Amino acid sequence: MSLVLETSPITLSLARRAMAVVALWGQSLRMLAIVACRALTRRFLCARWAIARAVAC
């Protein structure tokens, strides 16, 4: 690939846009993992609390 093509304004603009999309995609995946972990933890803790209450009664 020639240096002129690599540094053209259109190429740089597309590269910047692609990097932004990849960054947002990574942040979205990270947020999805956090939410999924919180949901699983909450379900696990609610089940433990229900069992503890049943045993205590």
MOPAC internal coordinates of N, CA, C and O (Angstrom, degrees):
PM7 1SCF
backbone

  N    0.0000 0     0.00 0     0.00 0    0    0    0
  C    1.4473 1     0.00 0     0.00 0    1    0    0
  C    1.5218 1   107.90 1     0.00 0    2    1    0
  O    1.2310 1   120.68 1   -40.48 1    3    2    1
  N    1.3024 1   116.31 1   139.52 1    3    2    1
  C    1.4549 1   119.60 1  -177.04 1    5    3    2
  C    1.5189 1   110.84 1   -80.67 1    6    5    3
  O    1.2310 1   120.90 1   -23.55 1    7    6    5
  N    1.3105 1   115.88 1   156.45 1    7    6    5
  C    1.4606 1   121.71 1  -179.84 1    9    7    6
  C    1.5207 1   110.87 1   -66.02 1   10    9    7
  O    1.2310 1   120.34 1   146.63 1   11   10    9
  N    1.3324 1   116.96 1   -33.37 1   11   10    9
  C    1.4648 1   120.63 1   179.75 1   13   11   10
  C    1.5209 1   110.09 1   -64.10 1   14   13   11
  O    1.2310 1   120.04 1   137.48 1   15   14   13
  N    1.3161 1   117.53 1   -42.52 1   15   14   13
  C    1.4604 1   121.41 1  -179.48 1   17   15   14
  C    1.5284 1   111.08 1   -67.97 1   18   17   15
  O    1.2310 1   120.28 1   142.94 1   19   18   17
  N    1.3281 1   117.06 1   -37.06 1   19   18   17
  C    1.4621 1   120.78 1  -178.28 1   21   19   18
  C    1.5252 1   112.77 1   -70.38 1   22   21   19
  O    1.2310 1   120.02 1   154.26 1   23   22   21
  N    1.3367 1   117.57 1   -25.74 1   23   22   21
  C    1.4582 1   120.19 1  -176.91 1   25   23   22
  C    1.5228 1   113.04 1  -109.69 1   26   25   23
  O    1.2310 1   120.07 1  -166.35 1   27   26   25
  N    1.3114 1   117.48 1    13.65 1   27   26   25
  C    1.4577 1   118.86 1   178.96 1   29   27   26
  C    1.5382 1   108.98 1   -70.43 1   30   29   27
  O    1.2310 1   120.16 1   -29.83 1   31   30   29
  N    1.3210 1   117.30 1   150.17 1   31   30   29
  C    1.4707 1   119.86 1  -178.22 1   33   31   30
  C    1.5281 1   113.17 1   -59.60 1   34   33   31
  O    1.2310 1   120.16 1   144.14 1   35   34   33
  N    1.3080 1   117.30 1   -35.86 1   35   34   33
  C    1.4721 1   120.01 1  -179.83 1   37   35   34
  C    1.5242 1   109.97 1   -67.27 1   38   37   35
  O    1.2310 1   120.64 1   136.13 1   39   38   37
  N    1.3163 1   116.38 1   -43.87 1   39   38   37
  C    1.4698 1   120.03 1   179.81 1   41   39   38
  C    1.5225 1   111.05 1   -63.67 1   42   41   39
  O    1.2310 1   120.72 1   136.22 1   43   42   41
  N    1.3289 1   116.23 1   -43.78 1   43   42   41
  C    1.4669 1   119.54 1   179.38 1   45   43   42
  C    1.5223 1   110.98 1   -64.60 1   46   45   43
  O    1.2310 1   120.52 1   140.25 1   47   46   45
  N    1.3334 1   116.60 1   -39.75 1   47   46   45
  C    1.4691 1   120.16 1   179.18 1   49   47   46
  C    1.5245 1   110.68 1   -63.68 1   50   49   47
  O    1.2310 1   120.38 1   135.69 1   51   50   49
  N    1.3245 1   116.88 1   -44.31 1   51   50   49
  C    1.4709 1   120.22 1   178.55 1   53   51   50
  C    1.5290 1   111.17 1   -64.52 1   54   53   51
  O    1.2310 1   120.73 1   141.25 1   55   54   53
  N    1.3241 1   116.21 1   -38.75 1   55   54   53
  C    1.4650 1   119.30 1   179.21 1   57   55   54
  C    1.5251 1   110.66 1   -65.19 1   58   57   55
  O    1.2310 1   120.17 1   137.65 1   59   58   57
  N    1.3485 1   117.28 1   -42.35 1   59   58   57
  C    1.4640 1   120.44 1   178.21 1   61   59   58
  C    1.5203 1   110.98 1   -62.57 1   62   61   59
  O    1.2310 1   120.77 1   137.38 1   63   62   61
  N    1.3223 1   116.13 1   -42.62 1   63   62   61
  C    1.4616 1   120.11 1   179.85 1   65   63   62
  C    1.5244 1   110.85 1   -64.81 1   66   65   63
  O    1.2310 1   120.26 1   139.19 1   67   66   65
  N    1.3264 1   117.11 1   -40.81 1   67   66   65
  C    1.4638 1   120.68 1   178.66 1   69   67   66
  C    1.5264 1   110.90 1   -64.36 1   70   69   67
  O    1.2310 1   120.59 1   140.14 1   71   70   69
  N    1.3259 1   116.48 1   -39.86 1   71   70   69
  C    1.4659 1   119.42 1   178.60 1   73   71   70
  C    1.5216 1   110.92 1   -65.58 1   74   73   71
  O    1.2310 1   119.93 1   142.99 1   75   74   73
  N    1.3231 1   117.74 1   -37.01 1   75   74   73
  C    1.4662 1   120.64 1   177.90 1   77   75   74
  C    1.5211 1   110.76 1   -66.00 1   78   77   75
  O    1.2310 1   120.49 1   138.80 1   79   78   77
  N    1.3234 1   116.66 1   -41.20 1   79   78   77
  C    1.4674 1   120.58 1   179.20 1   81   79   78
  C    1.5216 1   110.33 1   -63.64 1   82   81   79
  O    1.2310 1   120.49 1   136.60 1   83   82   81
  N    1.3159 1   116.67 1   -43.40 1   83   82   81
  C    1.4729 1   120.49 1   179.60 1   85   83   82
  C    1.5288 1   110.34 1   -64.31 1   86   85   83
  O    1.2310 1   120.11 1   139.80 1   87   86   85
  N    1.3265 1   117.40 1   -40.20 1   87   86   85
  C    1.4659 1   120.48 1   179.19 1   89   87   86
  C    1.5292 1   110.91 1   -64.74 1   90   89   87
  O    1.2310 1   120.22 1   136.01 1   91   90   89
  N    1.3225 1   117.19 1   -43.99 1   91   90   89
  C    1.4657 1   120.16 1   178.18 1   93   91   90
  C    1.5190 1   111.55 1   -64.57 1   94   93   91
  O    1.2310 1   120.68 1   141.33 1   95   94   93
  N    1.3249 1   116.30 1   -38.67 1   95   94   93
  C    1.4596 1   120.81 1   178.76 1   97   95   94
  C    1.5273 1   109.97 1   -62.81 1   98   97   95
  O    1.2310 1   120.49 1   137.27 1   99   98   97
  N    1.3308 1   116.66 1   -42.73 1   99   98   97
  C    1.4584 1   120.20 1   178.55 1  101   99   98
  C    1.5208 1   111.94 1   -64.48 1  102  101   99
  O    1.2310 1   120.46 1   139.42 1  103  102  101
  N    1.3372 1   116.72 1   -40.58 1  103  102  101
  C    1.4625 1   119.98 1   177.90 1  105  103  102
  C    1.5222 1   110.90 1   -65.60 1  106  105  103
  O    1.2310 1   120.37 1   141.91 1  107  106  105
  N    1.3254 1   116.90 1   -38.09 1  107  106  105
  C    1.4635 1   120.03 1   179.15 1  109  107  106
  C    1.5217 1   110.87 1   -65.59 1  110  109  107
  O    1.2310 1   120.33 1   138.00 1  111  110  109
  N    1.3267 1   116.98 1   -42.00 1  111  110  109
  C    1.4662 1   119.63 1   177.68 1  113  111  110
  C    1.5230 1   111.24 1   -63.71 1  114  113  111
  O    1.2310 1   120.69 1   139.78 1  115  114  113
  N    1.3251 1   116.29 1   -40.22 1  115  114  113
  C    1.4642 1   119.96 1   178.83 1  117  115  114
  C    1.5261 1   110.42 1   -63.09 1  118  117  115
  O    1.2310 1   120.32 1   136.83 1  119  118  117
  N    1.3246 1   117.00 1   -43.17 1  119  118  117
  C    1.4613 1   120.85 1   179.93 1  121  119  118
  C    1.5362 1   110.49 1   -65.67 1  122  121  119
  O    1.2310 1   120.41 1   139.80 1  123  122  121
  N    1.3279 1   116.83 1   -40.20 1  123  122  121
  C    1.4610 1   120.43 1   177.69 1  125  123  122
  C    1.5267 1   110.73 1   -61.62 1  126  125  123
  O    1.2310 1   120.27 1   138.77 1  127  126  125
  N    1.3249 1   117.09 1   -41.23 1  127  126  125
  C    1.4676 1   120.61 1   178.75 1  129  127  126
  C    1.5227 1   111.01 1   -64.70 1  130  129  127
  O    1.2310 1   120.29 1   139.98 1  131  130  129
  N    1.3297 1   117.05 1   -40.02 1  131  130  129
  C    1.4639 1   120.36 1   179.11 1  133  131  130
  C    1.5209 1   110.73 1   -64.71 1  134  133  131
  O    1.2310 1   120.36 1   134.81 1  135  134  133
  N    1.3303 1   116.91 1   -45.19 1  135  134  133
  C    1.4657 1   120.62 1  -179.64 1  137  135  134
  C    1.5251 1   110.76 1   -64.41 1  138  137  135
  O    1.2310 1   120.28 1   138.70 1  139  138  137
  N    1.3267 1   117.07 1   -41.30 1  139  138  137
  C    1.4648 1   120.40 1   178.74 1  141  139  138
  C    1.5291 1   110.93 1   -64.19 1  142  141  139
  O    1.2310 1   120.53 1   139.47 1  143  142  141
  N    1.3188 1   116.59 1   -40.53 1  143  142  141
  C    1.4648 1   120.12 1   179.01 1  145  143  142
  C    1.5210 1   110.53 1   -64.78 1  146  145  143
  O    1.2310 1   120.39 1   138.08 1  147  146  145
  N    1.3197 1   116.86 1   -41.92 1  147  146  145
  C    1.4687 1   120.00 1   178.72 1  149  147  146
  C    1.5227 1   111.02 1   -64.35 1  150  149  147
  O    1.2310 1   120.13 1   140.08 1  151  150  149
  N    1.3304 1   117.35 1   -39.92 1  151  150  149
  C    1.4686 1   120.44 1   179.93 1  153  151  150
  C    1.5282 1   110.54 1   -65.28 1  154  153  151
  O    1.2310 1   120.38 1   136.78 1  155  154  153
  N    1.3310 1   116.88 1   -43.22 1  155  154  153
  C    1.4691 1   119.50 1   178.58 1  157  155  154
  C    1.5206 1   111.46 1   -65.45 1  158  157  155
  O    1.2310 1   120.51 1   139.56 1  159  158  157
  N    1.3228 1   116.64 1   -40.44 1  159  158  157
  C    1.4645 1   120.07 1   178.93 1  161  159  158
  C    1.5148 1   110.86 1   -64.16 1  162  161  159
  O    1.2310 1   120.68 1   135.91 1  163  162  161
  N    1.3127 1   116.31 1   -44.09 1  163  162  161
  C    1.4655 1   120.12 1   179.83 1  165  163  162
  C    1.5247 1   110.65 1   -61.76 1  166  165  163
  O    1.2310 1   120.60 1   136.42 1  167  166  165
  N    1.3469 1   116.45 1   -43.58 1  167  166  165
  C    1.4672 1   119.81 1   179.08 1  169  167  166
  C    1.5174 1   110.90 1   -62.44 1  170  169  167
  O    1.2310 1   120.87 1   137.31 1  171  170  169
  N    1.3388 1   115.94 1   -42.69 1  171  170  169
  C    1.4645 1   120.08 1   179.84 1  173  171  170
  C    1.5240 1   110.71 1   -64.25 1  174  173  171
  O    1.2310 1   120.12 1   134.85 1  175  174  173
  N    1.3392 1   117.38 1   -45.15 1  175  174  173
  C    1.4592 1   119.94 1  -178.71 1  177  175  174
  C    1.5289 1   111.64 1   -66.86 1  178  177  175
  O    1.2310 1   119.90 1   140.46 1  179  178  177
  N    1.3224 1   117.79 1   -39.54 1  179  178  177
  C    1.4722 1   119.91 1   178.06 1  181  179  178
  C    1.5200 1   110.63 1   -62.47 1  182  181  179
  O    1.2310 1   120.51 1   140.74 1  183  182  181
  N    1.3163 1   116.62 1   -39.26 1  183  182  181
  C    1.4660 1   119.89 1   178.03 1  185  183  182
  C    1.5252 1   110.59 1   -65.42 1  186  185  183
  O    1.2310 1   120.16 1   139.22 1  187  186  185
  N    1.3222 1   117.31 1   -40.78 1  187  186  185
  C    1.4734 1   120.08 1   178.56 1  189  187  186
  C    1.5170 1   111.12 1   -65.22 1  190  189  187
  O    1.2310 1   120.86 1   138.78 1  191  190  189
  N    1.3415 1   115.96 1   -41.22 1  191  190  189
  C    1.4702 1   119.06 1   179.75 1  193  191  190
  C    1.5263 1   111.11 1   -66.19 1  194  193  191
  O    1.2310 1   120.39 1   143.15 1  195  194  193
  N    1.3158 1   116.85 1   -36.85 1  195  194  193
  C    1.4653 1   120.15 1   179.01 1  197  195  194
  C    1.5312 1   110.26 1   -66.32 1  198  197  195
  O    1.2310 1   120.58 1   138.79 1  199  198  197
  N    1.3090 1   116.49 1   -41.21 1  199  198  197
  C    1.4664 1   120.20 1   178.62 1  201  199  198
  C    1.5230 1   110.02 1   -66.52 1  202  201  199
  O    1.2310 1   119.93 1   139.02 1  203  202  201
  N    1.3262 1   117.74 1   -40.98 1  203  202  201
  C    1.4676 1   121.63 1   179.60 1  205  203  202
  C    1.5252 1   110.65 1   -63.44 1  206  205  203
  O    1.2310 1   120.59 1   139.83 1  207  206  205
  N    1.3351 1   116.47 1   -40.17 1  207  206  205
  C    1.4630 1   119.92 1   178.87 1  209  207  206
  C    1.5296 1   111.00 1   -67.06 1  210  209  207
  O    1.2310 1   121.15 1   140.70 1  211  210  209
  N    1.3216 1   115.40 1   -39.30 1  211  210  209
  C    1.4641 1   118.89 1  -179.62 1  213  211  210
  C    1.5299 1   110.85 1   -66.40 1  214  213  211
  O    1.2310 1   120.01 1   141.65 1  215  214  213
  N    1.3092 1   117.59 1   -38.35 1  215  214  213
  C    1.4607 1   121.42 1  -179.91 1  217  215  214
  C    1.5240 1   109.94 1   -72.11 1  218  217  215
  O    1.2310 1   119.74 1   144.20 1  219  218  217
  N    1.3197 1   118.10 1   -35.80 1  219  218  217
  C    1.4637 1   122.16 1  -177.68 1  221  219  218
  C    1.5241 1   111.84 1   -70.71 1  222  221  219
  O    1.2310 1   120.01 1   152.08 1  223  222  221
  N    1.3088 1   117.59 1   -27.92 1  223  222  221
  C    1.4701 1   120.67 1  -176.42 1  225  223  222
  C    1.4836 1   113.35 1   -76.01 1  226  225  223
  O    1.2310 1   120.10 1   180.00 1  227  226  225

